[in-house]
Amino acid sequence: MIQIANVSKHYGSFQVLKECTTSVAKGEVIVVCGPSGSGKSTLIKCVNGLEPFQSGEIIVDGTSVGDPKTNLSKLRARVGMVFQNFELFPHMSITQNLAIAQVKVLGRSQDEAMDKGLKLLDRVGLKAHAAKYPGQLSGGQQQRVAIARALAMDPICMLFDEPTSALDPEMVNEVLDVMTELAHEGMTMMCVTHEMGFAKRVADRVIFMDQGAIVEDDSKETFFANPRSQRAQHFLAKILHH
């Protein structure tokens, strides 16, 4: 579903990604972790063309992301993305937030889009809040709306960029529960997260990044039981200790 081959990216003279290579099979759940500034978010944003990259190749379901001829808007409509900060339109109701891209990008009728939105709100446990505005919801509820909005586009895969990092601790689980359910339903997912409990429960593989490079790319069993690099051992010792 996603192939990443020798991808490098620079900001001026600073190299953010160094020859990153990995792949994600259909239905696979990959957790990308590592210290701050290791390139995790940049890598995931390169997958749907939100960040350009200078060399290497990324292919999503047969489409080359870096090819200048590729229609990135069309690609992004098929690749769901959930950010740290929800990115909901504050002046629109929850159902309007869910309907707008379906109508504008997919050409669905307003009624069809609203209907689909309500079904997905029900799925993330928020149907009762359909008429509210984002500011009337908690952070955890807004993030669940953001997931429902991404799903409304019938994506072939989902990218999550630290979806719980802006949330109060007690709201984290309600978002992870929705993500866990998606994983169990067979959604192809790449998740940048520090939630190691989620990685242990749901991930098929864990990618560990440091200083722009993929240092480890292993099954979760191998990664948690026996990380090969000292950097990953140190990271896990710190993060699991807390």
Backbone as CSV, one residue per row, in Angstrom:
resi,resn,N_x,N_y,N_z,CA_x,CA_y,CA_z,C_x,C_y,C_z
1,MET,0.825,-1.206,0.000,0.000,0.000,0.000,0.868,1.268,0.000
2,ILE,1.910,1.274,0.860,2.831,2.415,0.915,4.263,1.896,0.788
3,GLN,4.996,2.431,-0.191,6.417,2.069,-0.327,7.243,3.338,-0.205
4,ILE,8.209,3.313,0.689,9.108,4.451,0.897,10.513,3.942,0.594
5,ALA,11.173,4.547,-0.400,12.490,4.047,-0.816,13.521,5.171,-0.838
6,ASN,14.521,5.047,0.039,15.670,5.983,0.067,15.257,7.448,0.090
7,VAL,14.278,7.776,0.923,13.776,9.154,0.944,14.665,10.040,1.820
8,SER,15.144,11.142,1.226,15.921,12.135,1.962,15.262,13.496,1.798
9,LYS,15.363,14.297,2.852,14.789,15.645,2.798,15.703,16.609,3.550
10,HIS,15.880,17.782,2.975,16.692,18.834,3.612,15.850,20.088,3.822
11,TYR,16.137,20.800,4.901,15.706,22.195,5.045,16.998,22.990,4.930
12,GLY,17.260,23.585,3.787,18.550,24.247,3.585,19.660,23.219,3.711
13,SER,20.619,23.492,4.603,21.743,22.553,4.754,21.439,21.474,5.802
14,PHE,20.294,21.612,6.491,19.957,20.645,7.547,19.200,19.453,6.963
15,GLN,19.711,18.258,7.183,19.046,17.066,6.645,18.067,16.499,7.677
16,VAL,16.783,16.532,7.323,15.740,16.068,8.256,15.479,14.574,8.105
17,LEU,15.566,14.068,6.865,15.373,12.639,6.622,16.584,12.105,5.866
18,LYS,17.069,10.954,6.304,18.271,10.382,5.687,17.980,8.999,5.125
19,GLU,17.850,8.922,3.815,17.740,7.631,3.129,16.747,6.673,3.817
20,CYS,15.537,7.152,4.067,14.550,6.319,4.780,13.886,5.321,3.822
21,THR,13.880,4.058,4.215,13.256,3.010,3.403,12.400,2.115,4.284
22,THR,11.144,1.953,3.925,10.263,1.011,4.614,9.030,0.805,3.734
23,SER,8.155,-0.098,4.137,6.905,-0.268,3.396,5.797,-0.657,4.364
24,VAL,4.578,-0.412,3.946,3.405,-0.743,4.757,2.465,-1.550,3.872
25,ALA,2.185,-2.785,4.277,1.285,-3.639,3.492,-0.171,-3.279,3.794
26,LYS,-1.052,-3.664,2.898,-2.486,-3.423,3.108,-2.918,-4.075,4.424
27,GLY,-3.613,-3.312,5.257,-4.110,-3.847,6.523,-3.094,-3.848,7.652
28,GLU,-1.891,-3.375,7.365,-0.843,-3.373,8.391,-0.935,-2.095,9.230
29,VAL,-0.578,-2.214,10.506,-0.535,-1.050,11.399,0.914,-0.845,11.831
30,ILE,1.458,0.310,11.475,2.853,0.627,11.780,2.878,1.788,12.773
31,VAL,3.612,1.630,13.853,3.820,2.738,14.781,5.227,3.287,14.559
32,VAL,5.304,4.610,14.369,6.595,5.281,14.186,6.898,6.045,15.468
33,CYS,8.012,5.712,16.110,8.344,6.397,17.357,9.798,6.846,17.332
34,GLY,10.177,7.577,18.367,11.542,8.096,18.445,11.540,9.421,19.176
35,PRO,12.721,9.915,19.529,12.803,11.181,20.269,12.303,12.355,19.444
36,SER,12.028,13.470,20.114,11.612,14.697,19.428,12.657,15.102,18.406
37,GLY,12.201,15.574,17.253,13.139,16.047,16.239,13.816,14.943,15.452
38,SER,13.284,13.713,15.552,13.939,12.600,14.840,13.435,12.436,13.406
39,GLY,12.428,13.241,13.008,11.946,13.186,11.625,10.659,12.395,11.435
40,LYS,10.053,11.944,12.543,8.849,11.095,12.456,7.709,11.791,11.714
41,SER,7.359,12.998,12.191,6.234,13.726,11.588,6.542,14.108,10.145
42,THR,7.793,14.477,9.891,8.179,14.844,8.523,7.997,13.648,7.586
43,LEU,8.414,12.470,8.047,8.294,11.267,7.208,6.834,11.001,6.848
44,ILE,5.974,11.083,7.856,4.568,10.752,7.616,3.910,11.809,6.715
45,LYS,4.352,13.070,6.838,3.790,14.124,5.986,4.291,14.011,4.545
46,CYS,5.441,13.379,4.351,5.931,13.144,2.982,5.047,12.121,2.268
47,VAL,4.431,11.214,3.042,3.643,10.132,2.440,2.469,10.676,1.639
48,ASN,1.839,11.768,2.105,0.727,12.305,1.303,1.075,13.647,0.670
49,GLY,2.398,13.917,0.565,2.832,15.100,-0.174,2.666,16.415,0.555
50,LEU,2.386,16.377,1.869,2.295,17.637,2.619,3.682,18.249,2.804
51,GLU,4.691,17.400,2.801,6.085,17.860,2.829,6.765,17.339,1.574
52,PRO,7.394,18.210,0.782,8.142,17.711,-0.374,9.456,17.068,0.080
53,PHE,9.984,16.159,-0.709,11.275,15.550,-0.364,12.183,15.648,-1.588
54,GLN,13.501,15.689,-1.323,14.437,15.967,-2.418,14.865,14.729,-3.200
55,SER,14.957,13.587,-2.522,15.372,12.399,-3.269,14.697,11.161,-2.713
56,GLY,14.716,10.104,-3.532,14.018,8.882,-3.147,12.631,8.844,-3.753
57,GLU,11.852,7.847,-3.344,10.533,7.651,-3.954,9.534,7.174,-2.914
58,ILE,8.330,7.710,-2.995,7.220,7.211,-2.162,6.080,6.861,-3.115
59,ILE,5.604,5.622,-3.008,4.486,5.184,-3.854,3.335,4.750,-2.943
60,VAL,2.181,5.365,-3.148,0.985,5.027,-2.364,-0.034,4.401,-3.298
61,ASP,-0.300,3.124,-3.097,-1.282,2.403,-3.919,-1.039,2.635,-5.419
62,GLY,0.239,2.549,-5.813,0.578,2.672,-7.229,0.828,4.084,-7.724
63,THR,0.568,5.101,-6.878,0.776,6.499,-7.288,2.066,7.038,-6.694
64,SER,2.915,7.615,-7.536,4.179,8.175,-7.055,3.943,9.582,-6.499
65,VAL,4.213,9.749,-5.200,3.924,11.026,-4.528,4.821,12.143,-5.046
66,GLY,6.080,11.813,-5.347,7.023,12.842,-5.761,6.963,13.215,-7.235
67,ASP,6.180,12.498,-8.012,6.079,12.782,-9.445,5.339,14.107,-9.651
68,PRO,5.965,15.086,-10.348,5.312,16.392,-10.545,3.944,16.275,-11.230
69,LYS,3.731,15.179,-11.952,2.437,15.019,-12.660,1.328,14.514,-11.737
70,THR,1.704,14.057,-10.542,0.695,13.499,-9.631,-0.213,14.599,-9.080
71,ASN,-1.510,14.343,-9.125,-2.481,15.260,-8.535,-2.540,14.991,-7.032
72,LEU,-1.836,15.842,-6.261,-1.719,15.588,-4.818,-3.050,15.748,-4.088
73,SER,-3.900,16.667,-4.567,-5.207,16.840,-3.912,-6.017,15.556,-4.015
74,LYS,-5.945,14.943,-5.181,-6.669,13.696,-5.418,-6.110,12.581,-4.522
75,LEU,-4.782,12.548,-4.427,-4.135,11.543,-3.572,-4.527,11.752,-2.108
76,ARG,-4.487,13.017,-1.662,-4.794,13.303,-0.247,-6.241,12.959,0.098
77,ALA,-7.119,13.024,-0.910,-8.515,12.652,-0.660,-8.619,11.163,-0.318
78,ARG,-7.618,10.377,-0.747,-7.652,8.930,-0.511,-6.800,8.496,0.685
79,VAL,-6.011,9.432,1.205,-5.125,9.116,2.332,-5.562,9.957,3.528
80,GLY,-6.241,9.325,4.486,-6.753,10.081,5.633,-5.614,10.562,6.509
81,MET,-5.720,11.799,6.998,-4.649,12.339,7.860,-5.270,12.952,9.108
82,VAL,-4.744,12.573,10.264,-5.211,13.130,11.541,-4.016,13.796,12.213
83,PHE,-4.163,15.091,12.515,-3.061,15.881,13.064,-3.144,15.986,14.588
84,GLN,-2.108,16.591,15.180,-2.122,16.810,16.632,-3.273,17.725,17.030
85,ASN,-3.489,18.768,16.214,-4.386,19.840,16.659,-5.741,19.875,15.967
86,PHE,-6.272,18.719,15.656,-7.655,18.536,15.167,-7.952,19.214,13.824
87,GLU,-7.560,20.497,13.664,-7.752,21.208,12.385,-9.219,21.235,11.939
88,LEU,-10.139,21.381,12.880,-11.562,21.497,12.512,-11.899,22.966,12.233
89,PHE,-12.921,23.191,11.398,-13.358,24.573,11.134,-14.215,25.039,12.310
90,PRO,-13.768,26.077,13.068,-14.485,26.459,14.289,-15.873,27.047,14.034
91,HIS,-16.069,27.634,12.817,-17.342,28.313,12.530,-18.385,27.366,11.929
92,MET,-18.034,26.086,11.816,-18.985,25.112,11.253,-19.383,24.094,12.313
93,SER,-20.614,23.610,12.203,-21.048,22.557,13.132,-20.254,21.282,12.838
94,ILE,-20.377,20.325,13.745,-19.641,19.069,13.582,-20.052,18.372,12.272
95,THR,-21.360,18.315,12.001,-21.783,17.645,10.754,-21.300,18.400,9.520
96,GLN,-21.278,19.729,9.594,-20.764,20.505,8.451,-19.271,20.221,8.235
97,ASN,-18.533,20.099,9.348,-17.106,19.758,9.257,-16.906,18.423,8.552
98,LEU,-17.822,17.489,8.810,-17.694,16.162,8.207,-18.150,16.145,6.747
99,ALA,-19.049,17.056,6.395,-19.656,17.011,5.052,-18.869,17.796,3.999
100,ILE,-18.184,18.851,4.412,-17.670,19.815,3.426,-16.723,19.187,2.392
101,ALA,-15.755,18.395,2.835,-14.807,17.810,1.865,-15.479,16.733,1.012
102,GLN,-16.436,16.018,1.608,-17.156,15.002,0.815,-17.861,15.658,-0.375
103,VAL,-18.468,16.831,-0.117,-19.207,17.535,-1.175,-18.232,18.148,-2.181
104,LYS,-17.229,18.882,-1.654,-16.326,19.630,-2.543,-15.342,18.737,-3.302
105,VAL,-14.839,17.692,-2.628,-13.790,16.878,-3.252,-14.358,15.630,-3.929
106,LEU,-15.302,14.976,-3.255,-15.824,13.719,-3.807,-17.097,13.910,-4.634
107,GLY,-17.660,15.128,-4.553,-18.852,15.399,-5.360,-20.121,14.753,-4.835
108,ARG,-20.132,14.403,-3.547,-21.366,13.832,-2.977,-22.405,14.928,-2.772
109,SER,-23.679,14.527,-2.758,-24.727,15.509,-2.457,-24.656,15.845,-0.965
110,GLN,-25.199,17.006,-0.611,-25.203,17.451,0.793,-25.859,16.384,1.687
111,ASP,-27.001,15.845,1.225,-27.738,14.853,2.033,-26.908,13.584,2.233
112,GLU,-26.279,13.151,1.159,-25.456,11.942,1.205,-24.279,12.143,2.181
113,ALA,-23.670,13.334,2.074,-22.507,13.647,2.920,-22.911,13.730,4.393
114,MET,-24.057,14.367,4.654,-24.544,14.489,6.039,-24.849,13.109,6.618
115,ASP,-25.479,12.277,5.792,-25.854,10.930,6.218,-24.610,10.112,6.586
116,LYS,-23.617,10.176,5.711,-22.358,9.464,5.947,-21.686,9.997,7.221
117,GLY,-21.684,11.331,7.372,-21.085,11.965,8.548,-21.736,11.508,9.840
118,LEU,-23.052,11.428,9.842,-23.777,11.013,11.055,-23.469,9.563,11.422
119,LYS,-23.379,8.707,10.397,-23.039,7.294,10.654,-21.667,7.190,11.318
120,LEU,-20.719,7.998,10.817,-19.357,7.940,11.362,-19.274,8.577,12.748
121,LEU,-20.080,9.616,12.979,-20.126,10.199,14.327,-20.638,9.165,15.321
122,ASP,-21.617,8.401,14.869,-22.170,7.330,15.704,-21.062,6.314,16.014
123,ARG,-20.277,6.011,15.009,-19.206,5.029,15.152,-18.137,5.468,16.157
124,VAL,-17.865,6.788,16.208,-16.868,7.263,17.190,-17.540,7.735,18.488
125,GLY,-18.846,7.417,18.629,-19.550,7.678,19.888,-19.958,9.121,20.110
126,LEU,-20.185,9.888,19.024,-20.459,11.320,19.191,-21.717,11.793,18.460
127,LYS,-22.604,10.863,18.138,-23.784,11.261,17.350,-24.615,12.340,18.068
128,ALA,-24.643,12.269,19.384,-25.438,13.229,20.167,-24.902,14.659,20.039
129,HIS,-23.669,14.807,19.574,-23.041,16.142,19.493,-23.044,16.716,18.071
130,ALA,-23.783,16.085,17.164,-23.722,16.442,15.737,-23.966,17.926,15.460
131,ALA,-24.863,18.553,16.217,-25.232,19.945,15.924,-24.319,20.957,16.620
132,LYS,-23.427,20.479,17.464,-22.543,21.397,18.203,-21.421,21.916,17.314
133,TYR,-20.679,22.868,17.864,-19.495,23.407,17.193,-18.248,22.873,17.891
134,PRO,-17.104,22.825,17.170,-15.894,22.254,17.772,-15.548,22.822,19.153
135,GLY,-15.729,24.141,19.318,-15.396,24.780,20.601,-16.228,24.291,21.772
136,GLN,-17.337,23.610,21.480,-18.202,23.103,22.555,-17.813,21.684,22.983
137,LEU,-16.815,21.113,22.307,-16.399,19.738,22.606,-15.054,19.724,23.318
138,SER,-14.791,18.651,24.047,-13.476,18.486,24.675,-12.449,18.152,23.598
139,GLY,-11.178,18.226,23.962,-10.109,17.886,23.013,-10.240,16.468,22.483
140,GLY,-10.542,15.535,23.369,-10.683,14.133,22.954,-11.830,13.943,21.979
141,GLN,-12.937,14.666,22.246,-14.085,14.577,21.332,-13.749,15.202,19.977
142,GLN,-13.034,16.334,20.001,-12.657,16.974,18.728,-11.751,16.059,17.901
143,GLN,-10.850,15.347,18.579,-9.952,14.458,17.828,-10.734,13.286,17.244
144,ARG,-11.737,12.812,17.967,-12.572,11.730,17.417,-13.372,12.227,16.207
145,VAL,-13.819,13.486,16.253,-14.486,14.090,15.090,-13.504,14.143,13.918
146,ALA,-12.247,14.521,14.199,-11.240,14.613,13.131,-11.009,13.240,12.484
147,ILE,-11.048,12.190,13.292,-10.892,10.828,12.745,-12.112,10.484,11.875
148,ALA,-13.305,10.809,12.379,-14.531,10.541,11.605,-14.501,11.312,10.275
149,ARG,-13.997,12.550,10.337,-13.927,13.363,9.106,-12.996,12.698,8.083
150,ALA,-11.858,12.194,8.552,-10.928,11.518,7.639,-11.583,10.266,7.045
151,LEU,-12.318,9.527,7.875,-12.962,8.291,7.414,-14.090,8.557,6.417
152,ALA,-14.685,9.744,6.511,-15.801,10.084,5.621,-15.374,10.103,4.151
153,MET,-14.054,10.212,3.927,-13.544,10.274,2.549,-13.249,8.876,1.995
154,ASP,-13.622,7.828,2.750,-13.335,6.439,2.354,-11.856,6.232,2.020
155,PRO,-10.959,6.565,2.951,-9.527,6.489,2.636,-9.031,5.055,2.466
156,ILE,-7.963,4.908,1.659,-7.355,3.587,1.495,-6.376,3.312,2.634
157,CYS,-5.922,4.388,3.305,-5.060,4.221,4.478,-5.189,5.474,5.335
158,MET,-4.717,5.380,6.579,-4.809,6.507,7.506,-3.430,6.821,8.075
159,LEU,-3.116,8.120,8.131,-1.878,8.581,8.754,-2.242,9.372,10.011
160,PHE,-1.590,9.070,11.102,-1.842,9.779,12.366,-0.540,10.435,12.823
161,ASP,-0.570,11.765,13.006,0.624,12.475,13.446,0.460,12.901,14.910
162,GLU,0.949,12.075,15.824,0.835,12.321,17.271,-0.584,12.766,17.658
163,PRO,-1.582,11.936,17.374,-2.981,12.359,17.550,-3.387,12.604,18.996
164,THR,-2.589,12.130,19.960,-2.988,12.307,21.362,-2.088,13.296,22.111
165,SER,-1.095,13.878,21.427,-0.110,14.679,22.167,-0.669,16.004,22.691
166,ALA,-1.768,16.491,22.094,-2.333,17.767,22.562,-3.461,17.553,23.579
167,LEU,-3.667,16.302,23.988,-4.823,15.987,24.837,-4.448,15.854,26.305
168,ASP,-5.435,16.151,27.169,-5.270,15.853,28.596,-5.188,14.342,28.749
169,PRO,-4.406,13.864,29.736,-4.201,12.414,29.882,-5.494,11.590,29.910
170,GLU,-6.552,12.129,30.557,-7.764,11.289,30.660,-8.536,11.204,29.346
171,MET,-8.158,12.014,28.367,-8.854,11.950,27.070,-8.124,11.070,26.062
172,VAL,-6.913,10.675,26.398,-6.079,9.931,25.451,-6.735,8.608,25.061
173,ASN,-7.260,7.891,26.060,-7.785,6.550,25.789,-8.985,6.542,24.856
174,GLU,-9.832,7.579,24.953,-11.022,7.584,24.086,-10.616,7.685,22.609
175,VAL,-9.502,8.366,22.342,-9.005,8.469,20.964,-8.307,7.169,20.562
176,LEU,-7.481,6.636,21.466,-6.779,5.375,21.165,-7.763,4.227,20.962
177,ASP,-8.885,4.253,21.679,-9.895,3.194,21.509,-10.454,3.198,20.081
178,VAL,-10.717,4.401,19.551,-11.230,4.506,18.181,-10.178,4.002,17.202
179,MET,-8.908,4.383,17.439,-7.820,3.943,16.559,-7.634,2.428,16.621
180,THR,-7.776,1.873,17.823,-7.639,0.417,18.007,-8.725,-0.320,17.224
181,GLU,-9.947,0.210,17.313,-11.076,-0.393,16.595,-10.816,-0.375,15.077
182,LEU,-10.303,0.761,14.588,-9.971,0.882,13.159,-8.948,-0.169,12.749
183,ALA,-7.935,-0.325,13.591,-6.876,-1.300,13.303,-7.463,-2.704,13.222
184,HIS,-8.350,-3.033,14.172,-8.958,-4.369,14.189,-9.855,-4.601,12.975
185,GLU,-10.363,-3.502,12.398,-11.209,-3.631,11.202,-10.377,-3.765,9.927
186,GLY,-9.037,-3.684,10.079,-8.180,-3.916,8.920,-7.741,-2.667,8.177
187,MET,-7.899,-1.490,8.793,-7.443,-0.257,8.137,-5.910,-0.226,8.105
188,THR,-5.346,0.138,6.965,-3.897,0.323,6.862,-3.543,1.630,7.572
189,MET,-2.622,1.579,8.526,-2.351,2.761,9.351,-0.858,2.975,9.587
190,MET,-0.450,4.256,9.524,0.876,4.669,9.973,0.651,5.686,11.079
191,CYS,1.132,5.406,12.282,0.859,6.273,13.431,2.159,6.741,14.064
192,VAL,2.358,8.049,14.080,3.454,8.616,14.861,2.903,8.832,16.262
193,THR,3.462,8.149,17.246,2.924,8.272,18.607,3.954,7.854,19.645
194,HIS,3.777,8.394,20.851,4.595,7.966,21.998,3.817,6.980,22.870
195,GLU,2.596,6.640,22.443,1.755,5.756,23.268,2.196,4.307,23.065
196,MET,3.118,3.870,23.915,3.707,2.540,23.736,2.719,1.415,24.064
197,GLY,1.765,1.696,24.923,0.729,0.689,25.221,-0.085,0.395,23.972
198,PHE,-0.405,1.448,23.224,-1.133,1.303,21.964,-0.285,0.510,20.971
199,ALA,1.012,0.834,20.907,1.909,0.121,19.987,1.946,-1.370,20.326
200,LYS,2.018,-1.678,21.625,2.079,-3.095,22.051,0.788,-3.827,21.708
201,ARG,-0.347,-3.110,21.851,-1.649,-3.737,21.605,-1.909,-3.936,20.115
202,VAL,-1.579,-2.934,19.320,-2.147,-2.853,17.977,-1.140,-2.971,16.838
203,ALA,0.093,-2.512,17.052,1.039,-2.428,15.927,1.426,-3.807,15.414
204,ASP,1.606,-3.911,14.100,2.238,-5.099,13.528,3.751,-4.908,13.575
205,ARG,4.174,-3.653,13.269,5.608,-3.342,13.287,5.831,-2.006,13.963
206,VAL,7.029,-1.846,14.495,7.425,-0.563,15.078,8.650,-0.054,14.320
207,ILE,8.573,1.205,13.892,9.722,1.875,13.273,10.258,2.862,14.298
208,PHE,11.548,2.758,14.585,12.175,3.697,15.522,13.112,4.605,14.735
209,MET,12.908,5.919,14.887,13.728,6.889,14.151,14.597,7.693,15.105
210,ASP,15.767,8.068,14.623,16.641,8.955,15.377,17.458,9.781,14.390
211,GLN,17.485,11.093,14.605,18.261,12.007,13.757,17.990,11.804,12.267
212,GLY,16.704,11.641,11.939,16.305,11.581,10.536,16.437,10.228,9.872
213,ALA,16.951,9.245,10.604,17.161,7.919,9.999,16.248,6.883,10.654
214,ILE,15.876,5.863,9.878,15.157,4.718,10.453,16.211,3.793,11.047
215,VAL,16.222,3.714,12.369,17.248,2.934,13.071,16.784,1.483,13.246
216,GLU,15.484,1.315,13.514,14.936,-0.038,13.660,13.592,-0.109,12.935
217,ASP,13.316,-1.262,12.359,12.046,-1.497,11.673,11.765,-2.979,11.894
218,ASP,11.002,-3.260,12.950,10.882,-4.638,13.417,9.473,-4.958,13.865
219,SER,9.191,-6.246,14.061,7.903,-6.616,14.655,7.853,-6.012,16.060
220,LYS,6.631,-5.752,16.543,6.548,-5.130,17.882,7.145,-6.047,18.941
221,GLU,6.992,-7.371,18.755,7.537,-8.322,19.740,9.051,-8.146,19.856
222,THR,9.717,-8.110,18.714,11.171,-7.957,18.712,11.574,-6.599,19.272
223,PHE,10.862,-5.561,18.853,11.235,-4.210,19.265,11.144,-4.043,20.783
224,PHE,10.039,-4.507,21.373,9.880,-4.294,22.818,10.724,-5.263,23.649
225,ALA,10.897,-6.476,23.152,11.643,-7.475,23.939,13.146,-7.281,23.792
226,ASN,13.562,-6.861,22.583,15.002,-6.884,22.335,15.409,-5.852,21.281
227,PRO,15.256,-4.537,21.605,15.661,-3.537,20.611,17.154,-3.647,20.326
228,ARG,17.504,-3.575,19.053,18.900,-3.832,18.678,19.828,-2.659,18.979
229,SER,19.342,-1.433,18.742,20.242,-0.287,18.902,20.212,0.226,20.336
230,GLN,21.330,0.791,20.731,21.433,1.365,22.071,20.479,2.544,22.220
231,ARG,20.325,3.293,21.110,19.456,4.482,21.137,18.005,4.076,21.438
232,ALA,17.547,2.985,20.822,16.173,2.515,21.065,16.035,1.967,22.484
233,GLN,17.058,1.267,22.961,17.028,0.738,24.339,16.881,1.882,25.333
234,HIS,17.655,2.941,25.109,17.652,4.113,25.981,16.280,4.794,25.945
235,PHE,15.731,4.949,24.720,14.420,5.579,24.516,13.327,4.796,25.248
236,LEU,13.332,3.475,25.059,12.305,2.626,25.692,12.433,2.647,27.208
237,ALA,13.665,2.601,27.705,13.879,2.613,29.145,13.259,3.869,29.749
238,LYS,13.437,4.980,29.052,12.907,6.260,29.534,11.381,6.299,29.467
239,ILE,10.860,5.930,28.297,9.433,6.114,28.048,8.595,5.075,28.805
240,LEU,9.099,3.837,28.917,8.334,2.802,29.617,8.456,2.944,31.120
241,HIS,9.552,3.554,31.551,9.769,3.776,32.987,8.715,4.698,33.550
242,HIS,8.273,5.661,32.694,7.269,6.616,33.163,5.870,6.069,33.014
